[in-house]
């Protein structure tokens, strides 16, 4: 953490001392917006009221929560939770009720649960689960049945499942699994009226658990890999009332499983790669009542698959790269009634594809970097009615792109980092008729940007910079 703090501090100081960017008419970013700012490394854009909440590093305040309405005047430090340059390290923003909850430290208590309504006065610690400077480290914040559930360590019971109604009195511990320093609870996922998670015991290892929100209803679902060895449960996602996930029972490799919350109803969906070999399903996406994912059956390579939860209803959608070569479908995202993803057919590199769930309807949308090179689309998000992603056309580096669902309407939104340098944009989030995102300015500094309805991309301002000059 100290190393990252030093890097962020150095970057912020460089920004304060750097001259404005020189004008470059080839760039689509407004020249007057290329100014040094006092905050860097924004992350975690989430709505709070009519603004966006995010974390950023400031040379004076360290890492703290900020808010923006997309304008320079409306971008400000929300609260200096830990006064001084050390920062409160806010993270894990999740909306619940009229507030956004997150973890932070004020320097007197460790990392604890906080909430904000978007105002300085309304930014307060919820509870101090682990008294003193030690960290409770709340994480995996998840809304379920009118409460906010999370994992935390109170210093006595290890990492257990907790829930809160938004205040100290309404914060209680739900689980008591293997209490002590070795307790581990992870991967909270809601499916239907149940909250699934994984937890560790000496007898079963790290396996699947479920709760309806009370200690009495919290139980082991199934020891997927019998005995103390872990089944390696990952990629938990809900499709209707069922939970899908990947795991290995020790007989089969890592394959697709599902659970209805009962031991009998927790089953291997299909041994896609028969025997001990692993198909390793990844990028699981619920779509039209089914599950879409990437997997390798040992014959076709890593390709696009779908499943209705039965063995017979689990099938290859299309061999995008014919033969044993890997198409490597990734970043599966629902947009305009189709599944969008990145893949390669072997002739083109990794490019933008979409599928309606049929082989005939699985098509290349655009060859962003023409020919064998890869456009490498990634970090997909739907915002303001468009599909946003990062891609490299071979000329402008890794920059923000948008698609309206057509090849002609798939284009680069801006050249944030001039020339072939990579901006590596991420975190696309709509705010009114604009889209905000995080990207490198070409000088190694992650900054906050705004793409307006007028098609212009500007650097979001920092009203504190005047005080630091």
Buried (B, 14 or more C-beta within 10 A) or exposed (E): EEEEBEBBBEBBEBBBEBEEBEEEEEBBBEEEBBBBBBBBBBBBBBBBBEBBBBBBBBBBBBBBBBBBBBEBEBBBBBBBBBEEBEBBBBBBBBBBBEBBBBBBBBEEBBBBBBBBBBEBEBBEBBBBBBEEEBBBBBBBBBBBEEBBBBBBBBBEBBBBBBBBBBEEEEBEBBBEBBEEEEBBBBBBBBBEEBBBBBBBBEEBBBBBBBBBBEEEEBEBBBBBBBEEBBBBBBBBBBBEEBBBBBBBBBEBBBBBBBBBBEEEEBBBBBBBBEEEBBBBBBBBBBBBEBBBBBBBBBEBBBBBBBBBBEBEEBEBBBBBBEEEBBBBBBBBBBBBEBBBBBBBBBEBBBBBBBBBBEBEEBBBBBBBBEEEBBBBBBBBBBBBEBBBBBBBBBEBBBBBBBBEBEEEEBEBBBBBBBEEBBBBBBBBBBBEEBBBBBBBBBBEBBBBBBBEEEEBBBBBBBBBBEEBE
